């Protein structure tokens, strides 16, 4: 038996996101030390929602709670696992 389907028209609106703090690019180091998710103003016109976490590559704890807060942001998003950068 073969079963296939096409799902269309789903729209997702996060409802339980916390309000993210906003930092300028010059404050990036401070922002990372204080928050796991935040808005980063790159310049006067561009901003990204940024979330980061530190964990092993094969962790069982998915960082979705940190990423979830950035889903409501309408612009660009960046999700980084700093363990992979080492």
C-alpha positions in Angstrom: 0.0 0.0 0.0 1.3 3.5 -0.8 0.0 6.5 0.9 0.8 10.1 0.0 -0.6 13.5 0.8 -0.1 17.2 0.3 -0.8 19.6 3.1 -1.3 23.3 2.1 -2.5 26.5 3.6 -1.1 26.0 7.1 -0.4 29.3 8.8 1.5 29.4 12.1 1.4 32.3 14.6 3.4 31.9 17.8 1.4 33.0 20.8 3.5 32.5 23.9 6.7 34.3 22.8 8.3 36.5 25.4 9.3 40.1 24.4 12.8 40.1 23.2 15.4 42.6 24.3 17.0 44.7 21.6 20.7 45.3 21.3 23.0 47.2 18.9 25.7 45.3 17.1 28.3 47.0 19.3 26.7 45.4 22.3 26.8 41.8 20.9 29.2 40.4 23.5 27.1 41.8 26.3 23.8 40.6 24.7 25.2 37.0 24.4 26.3 37.0 28.1 22.8 38.2 29.3 20.3 36.6 26.9 19.8 33.4 25.0 17.5 35.0 22.5 17.4 38.7 21.4 17.0 41.2 18.6 20.3 42.5 17.2 20.2 45.8 15.3 22.9 45.5 12.6 22.4 49.1 11.4 19.6 51.6 11.1 17.7 49.5 8.6 18.5 45.8 9.4 17.9 43.6 12.4 17.9 39.9 13.1 16.4 37.7 15.8 19.3 35.8 17.3 19.2 32.7 19.6 22.2 30.7 20.8 22.9 27.8 23.1 25.9 25.8 24.3 25.4 22.0 24.1 27.1 18.9 22.8 26.3 17.8 19.2 24.4 14.7 20.3 22.4 16.3 23.1 18.9 15.0 23.9 17.7 18.4 25.0 16.6 20.4 22.0 16.9 24.2 22.5 13.4 24.9 21.1 12.4 27.1 24.0 15.1 29.5 23.1 14.4 29.4 19.4 10.6 29.6 19.9 10.8 33.2 21.2 12.4 34.4 17.9 9.6 32.8 15.7 7.4 35.9 16.0 10.1 38.2 14.6 9.2 39.1 11.0 12.8 39.6 9.7 15.9 37.4 9.5 16.7 34.8 12.1 19.9 33.2 13.2 20.2 30.1 15.4 23.7 29.1 16.5 25.0 26.2 18.6 28.3 27.6 19.8 29.6 24.1 20.6 29.9 23.4 16.8 32.1 26.5 16.4 34.9 25.2 18.6 
